[in-house]
Amino acid sequence: MFDPKQLLDQLLGANVPGTSGTVRDAGVKAVDAAERNPLTAGAIAALLLGTGVGRGLTTSALKYGGLAAIAGLGYQAYKNYQQGNRPGSGEVRDETAQWPAPGETAFHVDQKAADPDFALLLVRAMVAAAAADGKVDGAERQRILGRLSQTGMDSEAQAFIENEMANPVGFDTLVAAATSDERKVEIYAASRIAIDPDTRAERGYLDMLAGRLDLPDQLVEHIDATVSGAKASA
């Protein structure tokens, strides 16, 4: 069985083998890397989630892993919401400075201790969000999978991604896994990271997901602003 946390790292560009420099440098250069060399594992995000996604999330949180990055941004947004701050306020250069110690929160900021099954669910949520605009038809899916096979990704992980692209996870499954407020925030944050909602279909998908997760509108605004800010800082 492939490692769900590692796959999530790959989707977010948290670990880009064969490159030099910081995680931030790798994230900024990932689109170029994907174009120059489709064999680079860091190109996985570019293939699955398109340009401007995944790799655009080049916060300091990525050095702790993809799941921790999602949880950390979710925690930051949730805390700002609870404190009544303006959406997007309170960001700092190193987001991890605001993280709680392991065990102090139900957010999955401790990558090693996090549930791998939930990491897998977040991968499914990201792929489903990326497919929300309907642009990935059969031919495009085959092109992506053909290049994906050249990345060195585990064959089981490839088969999993192929199945998810053909049969994206439904809202019912995502909602069933959202057994706490923290998990609701993380599921929505992962989906929001996967896409920049610049089409009606993408915005509609996120709105529907937020509604099904029963997230307050103001909390959704905080998550959107926090994720947008993390991408913009790239």
Secondary structure as GFF3:
##gff-version 3
##sequence-region A 1 234
A	DSSP	alpha_helix	4	12	.	.	.	ID=ss1
A	DSSP	alpha_helix	23	36	.	.	.	ID=ss2
A	DSSP	alpha_helix	43	49	.	.	.	ID=ss3
A	DSSP	three_ten_helix	60	64	.	.	.	ID=ss4
A	DSSP	alpha_helix	66	82	.	.	.	ID=ss5
A	DSSP	three_ten_helix	95	98	.	.	.	ID=ss6
A	DSSP	alpha_helix	116	130	.	.	.	ID=ss7
A	DSSP	alpha_helix	138	148	.	.	.	ID=ss8
A	DSSP	alpha_helix	155	166	.	.	.	ID=ss9
A	DSSP	alpha_helix	171	177	.	.	.	ID=ss10
A	DSSP	alpha_helix	181	194	.	.	.	ID=ss11
A	DSSP	alpha_helix	200	212	.	.	.	ID=ss12
A	DSSP	alpha_helix	217	232	.	.	.	ID=ss13
###
